[in-house]
């Protein structure tokens, strides 16, 4: 999850995540609050840049350095969330 608006001037094109805004969680939480177990919560799998570009046309492209210890694919399995929300 991230703040809206996105707090940075640039976003990674090669880092894939399930970003969503905090305000989107507010809509999902009441629908799953009584469920038990682990439920990953996130948005569509996409690059950080593609996510931010929809809301900030001025964001610049950036690439995560290959020497970074961060994995380039940080997506989560959202199958349980999709089941409860009937996506």
C-alpha positions in Angstrom: 0.0 0.0 0.0 1.0 3.5 -0.6 -0.1 7.1 0.1 -2.1 9.1 -2.4 -0.7 11.0 -4.1 2.5 9.0 -4.7 5.2 10.7 -2.7 8.1 10.3 -5.2 9.1 12.0 -8.5 10.1 8.7 -10.1 9.0 5.1 -10.1 10.6 1.8 -11.0 9.7 0.3 -14.3 11.4 -3.0 -13.5 9.9 -3.6 -10.0 6.6 -5.5 -10.1 4.2 -5.2 -7.1 0.6 -5.3 -6.0 0.4 -1.7 -5.0 -2.9 -0.1 -3.9 -3.8 3.1 -2.1 -4.8 3.2 1.5 -8.2 4.5 0.6 -8.8 1.3 -1.5 -8.2 -0.9 1.6 -11.0 1.0 3.4 -13.4 -0.4 0.8 -12.1 -4.0 1.0 -11.6 -4.4 4.8 -15.3 -4.5 5.8 -15.9 -7.4 3.3 -13.1 -9.6 4.8 -13.0 -8.5 8.4 -14.7 -11.7 9.7 -12.6 -14.1 7.6 -9.8 -16.1 9.3 -6.3 -17.0 8.2 -3.9 -15.1 6.1 -5.3 -13.0 3.3 -2.9 -11.1 1.2 -4.4 -7.7 0.3 -3.2 -5.8 -2.8 -4.1 -4.5 -6.2 -3.3 -5.6 -9.7 0.2 -7.0 -10.4 2.1 -4.4 -12.3 5.2 -2.3 -12.3 5.4 0.6 -9.8 5.7 3.0 -12.7 2.5 1.7 -14.4 0.6 2.0 -11.2 1.7 5.6 -10.5 1.4 6.7 -14.1 -2.4 6.4 -14.0 -2.6 9.0 -11.2 0.5 11.2 -11.9 1.3 11.8 -15.6 4.5 13.7 -14.6 6.2 10.8 -12.9 9.6 9.9 -14.3 10.8 6.4 -15.2 13.5 4.8 -13.0 15.1 1.4 -12.9 16.1 -0.5 -9.8 19.8 -1.2 -9.8 20.7 -4.8 -10.6 23.0 -4.8 -7.6 20.1 -4.1 -5.3 19.1 -6.8 -2.8 15.4 -6.2 -3.5 13.6 -8.8 -5.6 12.2 -7.5 -8.9 9.0 -9.4 -8.4 7.3 -8.6 -5.1 3.8 -9.6 -6.1 1.6 -11.6 -3.8 -0.9 -14.4 -4.4 -4.3 -12.7 -4.1 -6.5 -15.8 -4.8 -8.1 -15.8 -1.3 -8.9 -12.1 -1.6 -10.4 -12.5 -5.0 -12.5 -15.4 -3.7 -14.0 -13.3 -0.9 -14.5 -10.3 -3.1 -15.7 -12.4 -6.1 -13.3 -10.5 -8.5 
